[in-house]
Amino acid sequence: MTKTFAGKIALVTGASRGIGRAAAIALGGEGAHVICVARTVGGLEETDDAIQKAGGTATLVPLNLKDFAAIDRLGASIFERWKKLDAFFGNAGTLGVLTPLSHMDPKVFQELVDINVTANWRMIRSFDPLLRQSEAGRALFVTSAVARRNTPFWGGYAMSKAALEMLAFTYAAELSGTNVKVNVLDPGPVRTLMRARAMPGEDPATLPRPEELTPTILEALSSSHDKTGELIQFRK
């Protein structure tokens, strides 16, 4: 039986843990060769082990997304080796600090912009030619419901995710008439380290595991998903 992503090249950021790790393993299990991007080598190696156990293959890329020149080099390396990119899951992000906007340290604000916004734009810029070379290029970016709410103390994170949504939806509109589809995923509350940081008093056992999102992620990244500019909301 042919696997959904057989012969496909997929790239996942934040692949060492949480939603990114679960997505990378699921993509590998469905036949994709997964380019796993994250800062921590140890975490990437654990993801690689799990992908191999699922019957898949991976290339590990230890990368700090604030190294924008390295993102450019990554796109060039993918072109040299595979000539295309079939699926891009822009999952990595940072929470920053939950604090009044007037109290936020400028370095924290800048990091929110660098990782949640600028890095994704640099990846759009770097991977766009690769996605266009695919028969059915797919890109999916992770957002949050706070991007569409006025929630006290969440301003920095909300601002960055709102900007990311506009980047993604504009990119989707610019690709109208091509084989590339771009969508945004709002996973809702999920059992991750970021969620634990944001909600330290919450019982993680009440939240869905990252693995429960993978059918939604795989569907959005599959060639059969023909919608674009869509906000996909996962709710258990």
N, C-alpha and C positions, 0 to 999 in steps of 0.2 A: 504494500500500500504506500503510495507516494505521500511524503510528508509535506505539510503546507508550505514550508520555507526551504524545501530542498533546492540546493544550488543558489540560494540567496545569500547576500552579504548584509549583515545587520550590525549597527553600531549602537551601543548603550552607554550612556554616561552615568556615573554613580553606580557602577556595576559591582562594587565590592560588598554592598549590603542593602537591606531593605527592598524596596520596590524594584530598583535597578537590578539587583542580584537575582530576584525571582524572575524578572523579565528575561534576563540574559540566559538563565538556565532553561526557561520554557522555549525560547527561540532556538537554542541549541538542540533541544529535544525534538523540535519540529524540523530539523534539518539545516538550519541556517549556520553559516560560519559567523561567529559572533566576535566583533571587535569590542572588547571590554575596556572601558576607560574609567579610571578612578585614581585617587592619590596614593592609596596604600597598596604596596606590593603584596603583602600577606593576604589582604582581603581579596585581591584579584586572583591570587593563586588558589584560594579556597573556592572561589566561583568557578575557576577553570576545572578544578577537580570535580565539582558538581555537574558541570556541563559534560565532561567526559563520561561521567557515570550515567548521564541521561542519553549518551550515545552521540553527543555533538562534538564540535571542535571550536576552538577560540584562539584569538590573538590578544595578548594582554598589553595594554598601553598605560603604564603609570604616568599620569599627567595631572598637573595642577591647572584647572581651567582658567586661572588668572594669567597663565603663560600663553598669551594670545598668539605669539609667533609660533609656538608649538602646535597650536590648532591649525594654523596655515600649513605647517609641515606635515601634519597628520593627513590632511586632505590630499596633499601631493603624494604621500606614501601609498594611500589607498588607491589613487589613480594608477600609480606605477605597478602595483601588484594585481589589482582586480578590475580597474578601469570603470568601476561603477559602485554605487551604494544603493541597495534596494530598500533598506529600512533604517531609519534613524530615530532612536528613542531618547529625547532630551530630558532626562530625568533628574540629573544632579542639581542640587540647589542648597542654599543656606538659609537658616532661619533668622540669623542676626540676633538682636536682643529685643525682647518685648519691653518697651519703655516709652514714655512720652516722647514725641518727636523732638521737643525742645531740649531733651536730656540726652539724645542719642549722640554717641561719639562719632565724629566725622569719619574715622577709619571704619567703623561698623557700617555706616551708611554706604561708604564707597565700596566695601566688599559685597554688600547686597547688590549694588548695581553691577559690579564686575562679574560676579558669578551667575546671578539670576537673569541678567539682561545682556550685558556686553558679550559674555562668553557664548551665549546662544546665538547672538547676532553674528559673531565671528564664525561659529559653526555653520550657520546658514550660508554665509559668504564662502566658506571653504568647501562645503559639501554640495552646494547647489549644482555645479556641473556634474557631479557624481550621481546625484539623484535623477538628473535629467537623462543620464545615460542608461538608467534602468528602464525596463519595459513597463514597470509600475512602481515608481519611487514613492515611498511613504515616509512622512515625518510626523512625529507625535511629541508634543511638549507637555510637561506636567505643570499644572497651575494649582490654585487653591481658591476656595469660595471667598476667602477674605479679600481677594482682588476686587470683589463686587459688593463689599460691605464697608461701612464706616465704623470700624471696631477700634475703640481706644487701645493704645499701646501696640497695636499691630501695624502701625503706619508704614514702617520701613519695609517689612516683608510684603504687605499688601501692595505698596507702590511698585515694588519690583515685579510682582506677579501680574499686576495690571499691565505694566509695560511689556512683559513677555507675551501676554495674550495679544496685545495689539501688534507686536512684531509677527507673531504666528499667523494671525488672521490677515494681515496685510500681505505677508508672503504667500498665503493661500490664494488670495485674490490675484496676485501678480502671476501665479502659475496657472491661472484659468486657461483651459484649452490645451494643457500639456498632460502628460501621463503621471505627473506628480500630484499627490494629495497631501494636504497638511491639516492636522487637527490638534486639538488641545484636550488633555485629560484632567478632570478634577476628580482625584481619587477619594475625596472625603476623608474622614478619620480612619487611619490605618495604623496597625501595630508596628511603628518604626521608632528609631532613636530620636528623630526630629520631633515626632509627636510626643514622646516622653519628656523631652526638654520643654516643649510648649505647655504641656498639661501634666505636671509632675504628680498631681493627686489622682489621676485617672487610672482605673484598673485596666491594664492592657488586654486582659483576657476578654474584655467586653468588645474589643475591636477586631475587625477582620484582619487576617494575616496577609502579608504582601502577595503570597501565592494565590489568594482568592481573586486578585485583580488580573492575573495573567490571561485568562480567556478574553477579557475586554481589550487588553493591550495587544494581544496577537491578532484579534479581529481587526482592530484599527490599523495595524501595520501590514495586513495581508493585501494581496493584489485584488481581492474580491471587494474590498471596502472602497466604494466609489464616491463617498461623500467627502467634501473638503470645507474648510472654514467652520468646522463643527466643534461645539463644546460638548465633550462626552463626559457625563457625570456618572461615576460609579457609586452605587449605594447598595449595601448588602441587603 
